[in-house]
Amino acid sequence: MTHPFEIEQEIVLPASPEQVWEAIATGPGIDSWFMGRNELEPRVGGTAAMDTGGNRQEARITAYEPGKRLASRTATGDDGRFMAFEYLIEGRDGGSTVLRVVHGGMLGDDWQDEYDALRRGWPFHLHTLREYLTHFPGRTGVPVFAMALTGATPAQQVRAALVRGLSLPSPVTAGARASAAPAGLPPVDGEVTWADGERFEVRTSDGLYTFHHGPGIALMFHHLFGPDTDRAETAWQQWLDSLFT
């Protein structure tokens, strides 16, 4: 049985409407702050696609007004489920921009858990967008994804392993320093900019590093802006695997 939902979020961003548009309406821009590897055809009727670990999801562009409005909608599944997204951009004095996001659609039988997860996730993603536009303006990031299945390990034990791997204090709070040394990559040293019960984010001079965790799973969604990123995904996958073997 399906259930309708709608989530609205608004954020003031330290960027022009043109810069915000590049971040939300181009594949390289989306790669720099959201999840997965992204493609977007710049036209009504075009396809917006996101690939996360080989799982490709597609939506059709339903509105495309450069610098103002972007909307998309996934196809309706056999069970009646679909997702719709709308981004509205408004320039403000002083070079800032207000971005309003509306995420709606139909969820399935476990709609309450899905809705709660989406509702908790959007403030984090918009925080990452602001971090990107504040600290890496005019640059595009290379997305790095890694995942480790941890069996019956409780969420707090998964989190604890990530905390130890990053030499973080516990509890993790914004402003804490993190460090790691994945094999074959330069050491990572940065500051925690976001921490909640499901994830934390670390910003360095050349990247945004995100670590998600839950019962039986650990995920990483990184956005790298420095050189020599070809080996990064393999190295971070090996680093993550080493925490749970």
N, C-alpha and C positions, 0 to 999 in steps of 0.2 A: 504494500500500500504506500503510495507516495504522499509527500507532505511539502507544501510550498514554503519557501523561506526567502528572506532578504536581509542582507547585511549592508549597512552604509558606514563608510569611514571618510574622514576629511583630514587633510594635513596641509600645513603651510611649508613650502619647500624653498630653500635658498637658491633659486634658479629662475631663469626666464621661462615663459610658456614654451618657447622653442626648444629649450634644453629638456624640459619635462616631457614634451612630445617625443623627442628622440629617445628618451629613456623608456617610454611606455609603448611606443608604436613602431619600433624597429627591432629586428631580431637581436643585433649586437647590444642594443640598449637594454632590452629585457634580460639578456644574459648577464648583465652587469649587476643585477640586484635581485632578480626573482629566482625561480627554480628551473633547473634543466637547461637544455639547449633549445633555442627558440627560433622560429621562422615566422614572418608575417608578410603577407602580400598586401601592399598599400592601396587597397581599393575595396569598395563595397562589393561583397560577394567573394572576396579573396579568402584565403585560408590562414588562420593563426594556429601554429602547431608548436607543441612543447614535447620534447623527448627527455625522459628521466630514466636513466639506466636501461634503455631499450624499450621503455613503455611510452608509446607515442599517443598523444591526445590531440585532437583537432577540433577547431571551432570555425564557424563562418563569420566573417566580418559583416556586421549589420549596419554600422555607421562609421564613416571615416571622414572627419572634418579636421584637417591638419591644424594643430595648435589649439583645438577646442574640444573635440569629442571623438572618442573611439568606443565602439561597442562590438561585442561578439557573442555567439551562442553556439553551444554544442548541439549535435543532433539529439533528438529524443530517442532514448533507448526503448527496448521492448517492454521494460518495466515502467516506462513513463518518466524516467529520470532525465534531467538535463541541467546544464549550468549556463547562466548568462552573466556577462560582465559589461560594465559601462564605466568609462573614465571621463570625467568632466574637468576641464582646465580653465582657470580664471586668473589672469594676471593681476597683480597688486602693485601698489606704489613701492618704490625702493628696490625693484628688481626681483621681488619674491612672487611665488605662484601658489594658488590654492588648488589642490587636487582633491576631487571628490570621487570616491569609488563606490559603486553599487554592484553587489554580487548577489544574484538571486537565482531562482530556478525551482526544481523539484528534487527532493531527497527521498531515499528509500525507507525500508522498514526501521533501520537504525538511525532515523533522521536526527534524533536529539543529540546523539554522540557526534554525528557528522557535523551538525550545525555548531555545536560547542567548539569542536576542533577548528572549524573555519573561522568562527568568531574570535577565537584566541589567536589565530594565525595572522590575520590581516594587520593588526597593529605592529606586529614584528616585521612583516614584509615592508610596510610603509616606513618603518624606522630604517630598514636597510636601504631603501630608496633614498631617504634623506642623507644617510651616511655616504652613499655613493655620490650624490650630487654635491655634497659639502666637501668631501675629501679627494674625490677623483673626477672633477669636472672635465669634460672634453675628452675623456678616455673611455675605452670600452674594455670590459673584463672578459677573461676566459673562464667559463664555468667549469667547476670540478665537482663531480658527484662520486660518493662512495657509500657503500652500505654493508653492514655486517649483521647477520642474523645470530642472535645470542641464545636461542632456545628458550628454556623456561626461566632465564635470568630476570628477576624483578627489575622494574624501571629504575629504582634507586641504586641498584648495583651496577646497572649499565651506566648511569650518570657518574657514579663514583669512579668507574674505570676511566671515563673520559677526563674527569677532573684530575686524576693522578697522571694520566698521559700528558696533560697540558701543564703540569706542575702548578695547578691552581689551588688557592685556599678553599676551604669548605666552611660555610656555604659560599657559593660563587656570587659575587656582587659586581655591579658596574664599577669600573675603575681598577679592578684587580688586574695584575699582570699575568700573562700566559706565555709559555714557551714550549716548543716542541722541535724535534729534529728528524723529520721523515728521511729515510735513507736516500741519498742522492740529491737532496734539495738543500738550499741554504737554511740555516736555523730560522725558525719563526719566533718572533718576539713581539707581543702586542698587548693591547688593552681591551678588557672586556667592556663592550658598549651596551650589551643587553643580556639579561639573565632572568629567566622565569623557570617554572617547574618542568618545562619540556625541552628547553633549548638555551644555548648561550652563543653569543657572537663576539668574535675578537677582531679588532681592526689593527693592522700593521701599516707600515709605510707603503706597502705594495699589494694589499689585499684585504678582503672581508671574508672571514672564516666562520662558518656556522656549523654548530654541532647539535643535532636533534637526538632525542632518545625516548624510548618507551619500553614497555615490557617485551623483551625478546628481540629488540632491534636498536641499532644505532645508525644514524644517517649523517652525512656531511654534504652541505651545499656551499661551496666556496666560490669566490669571485676574485680572480687574480689579475693584477694590473702590471706586474713586473715582467722582466724578460725570462726566457728559458722555462716556459710553462709546458713544454711537450711531455715531460715525464711526470708532471704533477699528479695527474689522476691515478696513475699506477702506484706512485710512491705513497700517496695518502691512503689508497686502498690497503696497501701492505701495512702501513702504520695502524690503521683501524683494525685490521685482522689480528695484528700482534697483541692488541689489548684484550682479546677474548679467546686466545688459544693457550 
